[in-house]
Amino acid sequence: MDNAIYAGLTRQSGLLAEMRVVANNIANANTAGFRREGVIFAEHLSAVDGRGDTLSMAHARGRLLDLQQGVLTQTGNKMDLAIEGDGFFMVETPEGLRLTRAGAFTPSPEGELMTSDGHRLMDEGQAPIILPAGAANVVVGADGTLSSNGVPFGRVGVFAAPDPQDLTRQGGTSFAFTGNPEPAEDARIRQGFLEESNVDPVFEITRMIEVQRAYELGQSLLDREDQRIRGAITAMTR
């Protein structure tokens, strides 16, 4: 009699996980460089008797990262960079190198290009980018080449996007990765632009309503099953 409850609880657990992901997507709909996530559901079958009957259990621990490009918005800030096409910037954090699509950078007092969190931007050789002393009129070419007053001095690294399953979100817009990413071949950098979040708020809100309704229906089923079991126990003990 408990099988229906066990199956219902796994479904509710998966819906709760999906609700958390959808809520996080909505919360970051205006976060530059944010990549939306979805939940991967799987079905596991377990034998319950010797007649071939099975019990279906839901599993929803996997997450699917959406790498679709967001809209590019012009900001006019020369140190705002956006990637057009596939690829990621690489930044250095206290936990190690991370990939990101968030391209709002500012020079530190030492001339290093850094994110708002204080993470240094890496060049194509995975070394920090440092502006020359007195650098003026810094221009970033479509291939990432940095120049000051027409003199090149470095190149912003743009690295090919790994398989989404090899990326683990670390914070809002940065991702830990496995292996050593290769340089992106076809990506272009747009100076003075930022890439917006690729979250579609209307879709996410609609999905949140669907998940909430499904959760309420599941809870109603569990309540009815609980009442049925209580009724059966009461009948047998009279």
Beta strands, then each sheet from edge to edge (+ up, - down):
strand 1: 37-47
strand 2: 54-65
strand 3: 72-74
strand 4: 81-84
strand 5: 89-93
strand 6: 96-100
strand 7: 106-107
strand 8: 113-114
strand 9: 120-121
strand 10: 138-140
strand 11: 145-148
strand 12: 151-155
strand 13: 167-170
strand 14: 174-177
strand 15: 188-191
strand 16: 193-195
sheet 1: 1+ 2-
sheet 2: 3+ 16-
sheet 3: 4+ 15-
sheet 4: 9+ 5- 6+ 14- 13+
sheet 5: 7+ 8-
sheet 6: 10+ 11- 12+
end
